[in-house]
Amino acid sequence: MKIKDGYILKEFGGEAVVIESGTANGRSSVIELNESGIILWKALEKGANIDALAAALTAEYDIDAATAKQDAEKFAETLQNAGVLTD
């Protein structure tokens, strides 16, 4: 999986948003990310799969692999439904 071109992660003051640039209607969409969302987004920028996303979460947080995989799948599904990811 990888993030489609045109999405930019902006971090400021402990907060992060993803901005879609160059939409056909001239509007930009904004996605707010929490701390774990930032970790997952950065992994997706490198083309991570679900297992790599789960590994990123277990490396950062004290959670088991099954929970991390479930969280990674949910995050990826949300982005997929929003049209942000490519295969």
trRosetta pair geometry for C-beta under 8 A, 3 or more apart (Angstrom, degrees):
i j d omega theta_ij theta_ji phi_ij phi_ji
1 44 6.1 -47 111 -137 102 94
1 47 7.0 159 76 -159 42 49
1 48 6.9 -26 62 82 91 53
1 49 6.2 122 11 -109 89 49
1 50 7.8 73 2 -45 130 66
1 76 6.2 -20 -172 -144 178 121
1 80 7.9 -76 -135 -76 130 102
1 85 5.1 -17 -167 -166 106 126
1 86 7.1 151 -156 76 56 48
1 87 6.6 -50 -100 -135 60 32
2 44 6.5 147 -134 173 35 75
2 45 7.6 62 -153 -140 77 20
2 47 4.7 -19 -82 -102 103 71
2 85 6.8 135 71 -154 32 74
2 86 5.3 -22 66 59 85 96
3 7 5.3 -101 169 60 120 131
3 41 7.4 41 -65 -160 141 75
3 44 5.2 90 -39 130 96 110
3 45 5.8 -21 18 -91 126 58
3 79 7.7 -71 -106 180 82 139
3 84 6.1 -30 -139 158 79 90
3 85 6.3 -57 -101 -102 42 59
3 86 7.6 43 132 13 6 85
4 7 6.3 87 71 -7 73 112
4 83 7.5 -21 1 148 149 70
4 84 6.1 -144 19 -175 102 39
4 85 6.8 -163 -25 -116 86 8
4 86 5.4 113 -79 -33 77 100
6 20 5.8 33 135 -159 99 72
6 21 5.3 -143 -165 60 75 73
6 22 5.3 -104 -134 53 115 111
6 23 7.9 118 169 -64 137 62
7 18 5.4 8 -177 177 103 111
7 19 7.2 159 -153 78 55 38
7 20 5.5 -27 -97 -97 73 67
7 21 7.7 179 -87 13 24 77
7 84 6.1 55 -68 -151 158 98
8 18 6.8 156 76 -157 38 62
8 19 5.1 -22 61 60 94 89
8 20 8.0 165 18 -89 75 20
8 21 6.1 35 -3 -16 117 116
9 16 6.3 -5 -170 -172 93 112
9 17 7.8 165 -150 89 50 36
9 18 5.4 -30 -94 -99 61 79
9 33 7.6 -20 -135 17 101 148
9 38 7.4 113 -162 -134 134 78
9 41 5.7 130 -91 136 135 138
9 42 7.4 -48 2 -73 175 74
9 45 7.6 -75 -8 -62 132 136
10 16 6.8 163 85 -152 47 62
10 17 5.5 -12 60 63 97 81
10 18 7.5 162 17 -96 74 27
10 19 6.1 25 -4 -5 119 112
11 15 7.2 170 -152 88 57 43
11 16 4.5 -22 -100 -99 76 92
11 38 7.0 61 -92 -128 120 133
12 15 6.1 -21 72 62 64 86
12 16 7.8 136 20 -91 55 47
15 32 7.6 -44 -174 -150 101 96
16 32 7.4 122 87 -163 58 54
16 33 4.5 -39 92 65 109 105
16 34 8.0 -178 46 -81 102 4
16 37 7.2 -170 79 92 124 104
16 38 4.9 106 25 -87 166 112
16 41 7.8 -164 141 35 141 152
17 30 5.3 -13 -177 -168 125 99
17 31 6.5 147 -164 74 67 46
17 32 5.4 -36 -104 -100 82 54
17 33 6.8 172 -98 12 27 83
18 30 7.1 149 75 -159 52 48
18 31 4.2 -9 53 57 104 103
18 33 6.4 71 -21 -28 97 116
18 41 6.7 -156 -71 -135 127 146
18 84 7.8 43 129 -137 150 140
19 28 5.4 9 -172 168 93 129
19 29 7.6 161 -153 82 46 47
19 30 5.7 -12 -101 -104 69 74
20 23 5.9 56 124 -54 112 108
20 28 5.4 174 72 -159 69 71
20 29 4.4 25 24 46 125 86
20 30 7.7 -127 12 -64 79 36
21 28 6.1 -4 -96 -115 44 116
23 26 6.7 -79 80 13 86 11
23 27 5.5 -39 71 67 138 60
23 28 6.2 174 3 -92 116 44
23 29 7.1 91 -56 -10 147 87
31 82 7.3 77 -88 161 132 167
31 84 7.5 -4 -33 -82 159 150
33 37 3.3 -149 -158 108 91 126
33 38 5.1 128 129 -59 129 67
33 41 6.0 -43 -118 -24 160 139
34 37 4.9 98 46 8 60 109
34 38 7.3 -112 103 -10 33 87
35 38 5.9 -51 -156 26 31 112
35 39 7.0 29 150 -16 62 103
36 39 5.5 -50 -153 34 41 114
36 40 6.3 37 151 -15 69 106
36 57 6.3 37 -151 -117 110 99
36 60 7.4 165 -112 92 76 140
36 61 7.1 -14 -97 -32 112 140
36 71 7.1 -43 155 159 146 136
36 75 7.9 -128 126 -77 101 145
37 40 5.7 -57 -145 42 33 109
37 41 6.0 37 155 -25 67 107
37 75 6.7 -178 -113 -134 74 126
38 41 5.7 -51 -143 34 28 113
38 42 6.4 27 158 -17 63 106
39 42 6.1 -59 -152 36 26 108
39 43 6.6 24 151 -16 62 108
39 56 5.3 169 157 148 107 117
39 57 6.7 129 107 -84 138 61
39 60 5.7 -82 -118 -16 160 164
40 43 5.6 -56 -150 37 34 112
40 44 6.3 34 152 -20 67 106
40 53 5.4 40 -133 -149 92 105
40 56 6.6 154 -89 87 54 137
40 57 7.2 11 -70 -61 95 99
40 72 6.5 179 -120 -122 123 75
40 75 5.1 -9 150 137 167 160
40 76 7.9 -127 178 -57 127 75
41 44 5.7 -57 -150 37 31 111
41 45 6.6 41 149 -28 64 99
42 45 5.5 -41 -152 22 35 118
42 46 7.3 25 152 -9 59 102
43 46 6.0 -65 -163 40 37 106
43 48 3.9 -6 155 -6 95 155
43 52 5.9 178 -179 129 123 102
43 53 5.5 154 101 -100 146 65
43 56 4.7 -106 -65 -43 146 160
44 47 7.4 63 -169 -69 39 13
44 48 5.6 -82 -81 42 40 97
44 53 7.2 25 -60 -88 83 112
44 76 7.7 164 -93 -103 127 88
44 79 7.5 -19 -132 104 169 174
44 85 7.2 -84 -165 -107 132 104
48 52 3.7 -134 -156 95 98 127
48 53 5.3 127 130 -55 128 74
48 56 7.1 -12 -147 -23 164 131
49 52 5.2 95 49 12 62 103
49 53 7.2 -117 106 -6 33 91
50 53 5.5 -55 -148 35 33 113
50 54 6.3 33 155 -19 67 105
50 69 6.5 59 157 -150 104 82
50 72 5.3 131 -157 121 71 122
50 73 5.8 28 -138 -78 126 76
50 76 6.3 -85 -93 -3 87 158
51 54 5.7 -53 -148 37 31 111
51 55 6.3 34 152 -21 64 105
51 69 7.4 -6 -103 -110 50 103
52 55 5.5 -50 -146 36 33 115
52 56 6.5 40 152 -24 63 100
53 56 5.7 -51 -153 30 32 113
53 57 6.8 29 150 -16 63 103
53 68 7.9 178 118 159 70 91
53 72 3.6 136 111 -146 118 126
53 75 7.1 -158 178 66 143 127
53 76 6.7 -150 -12 -49 172 116
54 57 5.7 -56 -154 36 35 110
54 58 6.4 28 153 -14 69 106
54 65 6.2 63 158 -161 124 69
54 68 4.1 109 -158 123 79 102
54 69 4.1 0 -100 -80 144 63
54 71 7.6 128 -109 58 74 85
54 72 4.6 -99 -63 -5 70 148
55 58 5.9 -55 -142 40 33 106
55 59 6.2 37 156 -24 65 107
55 68 7.5 115 -49 139 20 144
56 59 5.8 -55 -148 34 28 114
56 60 6.5 13 158 -9 62 113
56 72 8.0 116 48 -97 97 122
57 60 6.0 -69 -148 43 30 102
57 61 5.8 -30 176 32 71 111
57 63 6.4 -35 142 58 104 127
57 68 4.0 172 85 -143 124 105
57 71 6.1 135 -126 79 169 129
57 72 6.3 -137 -9 -58 134 101
58 61 6.9 -75 -117 62 24 72
58 63 6.1 -112 -103 72 66 78
58 64 7.5 -8 -111 174 111 13
58 65 5.9 -5 -75 -91 147 63
58 68 4.7 -62 -50 -57 88 165
61 68 7.6 165 65 -94 109 105
63 67 4.7 -106 174 85 113 127
63 68 5.3 138 102 -58 116 89
63 71 7.7 22 131 1 161 141
64 67 5.1 90 60 12 79 103
64 68 6.9 -147 96 -6 39 92
65 68 5.6 -58 -145 39 32 113
65 69 6.2 32 158 -21 67 106
66 69 5.9 -54 -147 35 29 110
66 70 6.4 29 153 -18 63 106
67 70 5.7 -55 -148 37 32 112
67 71 6.3 30 154 -17 66 107
68 71 5.8 -56 -147 39 30 110
68 72 6.2 31 154 -20 65 108
69 72 5.6 -53 -144 37 31 113
69 73 6.3 33 156 -20 64 105
70 73 5.8 -53 -147 35 28 112
70 74 6.5 29 154 -19 62 107
71 74 5.7 -55 -148 36 31 112
71 75 6.4 32 154 -19 65 106
72 75 5.8 -54 -148 36 31 111
72 76 6.2 27 156 -15 65 109
73 76 5.8 -57 -144 41 29 108
73 77 6.1 32 156 -22 65 109
74 77 5.7 -54 -145 36 28 113
74 78 6.5 32 154 -22 62 104
75 78 5.8 -55 -153 32 29 112
75 79 6.6 22 153 -11 64 107
76 79 5.8 -58 -149 41 33 108
76 80 6.0 37 152 -24 68 108
76 85 6.7 36 -162 -52 78 164
77 80 5.5 -52 -141 36 31 114
77 81 6.2 31 158 -18 64 106
78 81 6.0 -56 -148 37 27 109
78 82 6.5 20 153 -13 61 111
79 82 5.6 -61 -147 42 33 109
79 84 4.2 -79 -171 62 88 122
79 85 5.0 82 123 -29 108 108
80 83 7.8 46 175 -66 30 22
80 84 7.3 -85 -69 49 23 77
80 85 4.9 -44 -89 44 66 124
